[in-house]
Amino acid sequence: MSVWTSAARISRAATVVGRGKARRAGGARLPVVLAATWLALVVLAAVVVDWLPLPHYDIPVGPPRQPPGADAVYLLGTDEFGRSQLVRLMVGARVSLAVSVGAVLLSITAGCVLGLIAGFYVRAAKVIDLVLDAALAVPGLVLLLAMTAVLGPDLWTLGLGLAIISVPPFARLARAITLSYADREFVVASKVLGARSVRTLFREILPNLVLPVGSYAFVVVAWLMVTEGSLSFLGLGVPPPNPSWGGSIASGQGYLATDPQLVFLPAAVLLATIFAFNVIGDHFQGRFGLGRPTDT
Amino acid sequence: MLRAVTSRALHLLGVVFIVSFVTMIMVDLIPGDPASVVLGEGATSEQLDQLRQQWNLDDPLLLRYVESLADLVRGDLGTSVITNDSVLDTILERLPVTLEIAAIALVIALVVGVPLGIWTASRANTWVDRAGLLATSLMISPPAFLTGLLLAYVFAVRLHLLPVTGWVPISEGLSDNLRSALLPGVALSIYETGVVARVLRSAMISTLSEDYVFAAHARGLSRTYVLLRHALRPSLIPLFTVVGLILARLIGGTIIVEVLFALPGIGNLLITSIQSRDFTLLQGVVVFVALGYVLVNALVDVLYTVIDPRLRNRAAA
């Protein structure tokens, strides 16, 4: 029998036991539901935007800086070139989500492998620790800026950079979990039965990483969206004419005094999305997580 | 004890080696010929040769690394490709601006975050605590440029209380200087306040469940006294780590706010160096920021053992 099913059984048992408690803390549930609904809406918008009868994101549809109005094209007004703000926000959602989520999937893979190795082999741990600390010594935004300076701003550089800066937190978490399982009976049993280390690592320990690492991933996505937004705000993230939330905020900045909606509409969307990822991440971490290993 | 210190010092030294190496080979990663990319189309072959010589591009990699390390040890970060000024001097000239807004952010984070953390911890699992948690997760959500823009809109554009952008050096009057530093400082502080409050809250909650706190209550000591005299001090240790992290983060974390408010700090210098393709300057800033991070971390490690005697024994074991 695999560890996976037993872990699932334990968590199910925990849900049953914790049900009374969860009901008492009913106030905490609503934000999670709201956050999940919002994220579902954003994902839906990002997916369906191509199929809706909406204008292209790079084509002006009317006079510039229209306030939010009634019909579909003007629903959220137009930007400083008269392009539909609604379409740009929807396409921006796709770019932002694809880059952040793609980067997180990459860094989860790399981080888990590094963490498993570091938690299992003492000698490798020192080397891995050194490399991770070196990566942490350069702030994420600085590293990304240096990368765009060297390789030029494009989506692949951006995704790779975001993946690199989020490897250390995942590796730390994966190592902590690996260490806590390394001496457990089922791991020792697997070793005694003659399983190779690789098999023990991937068949016995890896499944235990899934829930804590998965819950932590939501928080990391939020952090990466902040970083991507910051970089696009500086004009060095998602390259134009691709719309991005950070880029929209930056280009609306000049009209802050006269048309503040150019800044605050994309800002509200970005903030709500980041907040939603954080709320869901906190919720999952409270149930399956080990807390935040590093506060980067 | 000594063994722990040396191994820690070696570790930090290793970090410096890796960071400086990666920063050095950054130039090699530029697609095409680095020198002509930096100098642009109009460069003469003499200028190109001069730059190649300055970067030692024709030397073997290892030799170049040794040379750049030797320069680093001497405190020589090279000269700017564009202005020919010493990179270190340029950085040091900009440093006070960055340090000032970082200091303002840290002070606000502690002054607001610590009481908030204590308050929510003492009311754990009540509506105060839940509202506090929601508030702090709102605080740690927005990127600094959003908080900055919102603050600029409210206090500068709408209320005309503070200047929107620009920097007044201390030499031109302290009050004007503080007026120009306040908005960026506050914008940076909001995230850090949330972090401080959250860390202190969870540390306090675990301290408050200790037996000696229970005993103190049993002896009839007042609630406030127990909270501040018995529970606060041991809870400050995790906070201390976080303050180190915040300081280290602020060294490079002021970029956005500096650009937003047009402040002549290190962050803006980094952006300028990227826009002008001034790679020597860029490398200098990156190495400087990384060294700052390592230094702050080393300092935190040392102070840690001073504050918490238990760690000294653990390190020796």
Interface residues (C-beta under 8 A of the other chain):
Chain A: A25 G27 A28 P31 D129 L130 V131 D133 A134 L136 A137 V138 P139 L141 V142 L145 A146 T148 A149 V150 L151 G152 A222 V226 G229 S230 F233 L234 L236 G246 I249 Q253 L256 A257 P260 V263 F264 A267 L270 L271 I274 F275 N278 V279 D282 D295 T296
Chain B: H11 G14 V15 I18 V19 V22 T23 M26 L29 I30 P31 N125 W127 R130 L134 S137 L138 I140 S141 P142 P143 A144 F145 L146 L149 L150 A152 Y153 V157 V195 V199 V242 L245 R249 I251 G252 G253 I255 I256 V259 L270 I271 S273 I274 R277 F279 L282 V285 V286 V289 A290 Y293 V294
